[in-house]
Amino acid sequence: MRLTSLFAFALAAGALAACERTATPDAAPAATPRAGVVDSALPIDTLLHRFRATLADTPTTLVGGASSPEALTRTLLRALETQDTATVQRLVLSASEFAWLHYPHTRFTRPPYEMGPELLWLQLGMASEKGAVRLIRRYGGVPLRFEALACPDSATIEGPNRIWTGCRVRFAASDSTARELGLFGSLLQRDGRYKFVSYANEL
């Protein structure tokens, strides 16, 4: 299996973990922006317009994902088991989904938390890339048995979005004893579809 494909996915498809730990109820990681990327003092509306102009898609709903948190998690485990990085990619927010469906409803569009979408997306990408690579390295090609998903009873409401943070997956790898871990960051639900906001995890 080529890990480089996963690195390319995380860089192109998503920047997700810092946002989770900030824009969503997760706590923000102290991610450092990549060289050459500077958040300007321009209005958020201008920064968002410029960021969206770099993207090919203008989604109105989540693409891929699953119809329930359990189905989403089961699909992730199957993708890890079969080393299907294309499916791993489809289960997490894309840059376009972040720009059009997620970011506009986060607290980062308003004082005192204002942060431009490009910078936030880059921070997210670094943390999500790291988490995705850890998942593949630890569980890629390993038989995985899903047992349960435990998420908080209440979600954070951000406009049309519902976000669950702190979900934990009970699963077993091969013939080992089942364990419970946070395998991903937040879950986002919109119009009946669920996707991972990032792959930031406890590994």
N, C-alpha and C positions, 0 to 999 in steps of 0.2 A: 504494500500500500504506500502511496506517495503522500507524505504529509504536506508537501508543497501545495497540493490542490486545496487543502483545507486552509492554509495560510492565504491563498489567493481568494478563496471564498470569503474569509472573514474581513479582508481588506476591501474587497469590492462590494460585498453584499451587506456588510453591516458593521456598525460600530455601536456596541450595545451595552457594555457593562457599566461604564461610569454613569450613563443616563439612568440605568436602573437604580444605581445606588444613590441617585440624586433626583432626577426628573420623576422617577417613580418612587414608591416608598422605600426602596433600598437605599442604603447610605452611600454617598458618593465616594468612589475610590480616589485616591490622590494620584490620578493619572496626569502625566505631563504631555502636552500637545507635541506632535511630531514637528521636527525642524521645519521652519518655513511657514508654519500655519499660525497666524496671529488673529485673535478675535478683535475686531475693530469697535469703535465707539458709534458706529452707524446704528440706526434704529433696527430693532428686531425684524420688522416687516421687510426692510431692505435686505438684510442678511438672509432671510428666508427666501425671498424672491431670487437672490443670486444663487443660493444653494440649489433651489429647485430647477433653475435654468441649466444646471450641470447634469440633470437626470433625464433619462429618456421617457420614463413612465409617469403617468399622473393617476395613480390608483384611487378608486373611490371605495374600495373594500379590500379586506385582507385576501391575499392569494395563497392557496395552499393551506398549511396549518391543519387544523382538525376541528370537529364539531363539539369536542369536549376536552377538558384538561387531561382526563385519563387516556383518551384516544391519542392525544398529542404526545403524551409521555410514552405510551406503548410504541408508537411509531418511532420515536427517538431511540428507544432501546433496540428495536428491530434493525434500525439503520446502523447503529453501532455494531450490532452482532454481525451484520453482513458487510460492514465497512462501506456502506452506501453514503458517501459524503454529499452526493447530490441531494438526497433526501434530508440529510442534516441541514443543508443550506436552506431548503424550502420551508423548514419548520420555524425559522427565526425571521424577525423583521428584516426586510430589505431596506436599502437606503431610501427608495421612493416611498415605501410605506412609513418609514420614520418621518420623512419630510412632509408628507401630505396627511397622514392619519394620526400619528402619535405626537410628534414634537409640538404642533400648534396648540395642544391642550395641556401641555406641561407647565409647571411653575417657572420654567426657564425662559418663558416669554415675557415675564413680568418682574419688576423690581420686588425684592432686592436680589433675586436669584438669576437675573438676566444672563444668558449665555447664548451666543450665536449657534445655529444648528450645525454648521460645519465643524466647529470646535467640539461641540458636544458629541457629534457622530464619531469623530476621530477618537475621542476618549473612550466611547463605548466600544469601538472596534478593537482597540488594544486589549481591553479586558475580556471581551467575548472571544477574540481569537485565541487568547491564552487558555481560556476555559474549554473551547472546542478542541484544541490540540490535546489537552489533558484527557478529555473524554475518549478521544480516538486512541491515544497511547495506552490508556489503562484498560479500555473495554473493547477496542476494535477487534473483531473476529472472535470474541468470547461469547459463549452462550449466556443469554441473560433472561431471567425470569421475573416478570413484573408481578408484584404482590399488591401494592396499594400506593395511593397518592394522597398525602395529607396537606391541605391548604387552609389558610385562615378562613373563618366563616364569612367575614366581610371583606369586600374589595374596596380599593380606593377608586373613587369616581372622578374621572377627568373628561368632562364633556361627554361624548358618546362612548368613551372607553371605560372599561372596568379592568383594574389591575390588581393581581394577587401577588404578594411578595412573601417569601419565606416558605414556599411549598417544599415538601420533602418527599422523596421517593423511597419506598420500601421495595427492594429487589434483591435478587441473588445472582451472583456470577458463577457460571459452571455449576458445580455441586457444592459450593460453599454455603455457609449459613447466611440467611438473609440479613441485609443491613439497611439502614435508613440514612440517606444523604440528600443534601441539596445539590442536585445535578445541573441546575440551571438558575438563572436569575428570576426576574418577574415573568408572570404570564399576562398577556394582554388579550382581552375579549372585546370584540366589536362586531355588531350585527350577527351574532351567533357563531362567529369563527374565533378560534384561539390560535395564538402564536407565541413563541418565546420572545421576550424582549432581548434577552442575551443568553449566552452560555457561561456566564460567570458562575463558578461553582466552588465546592468545598474540597476538591481534589488537590 
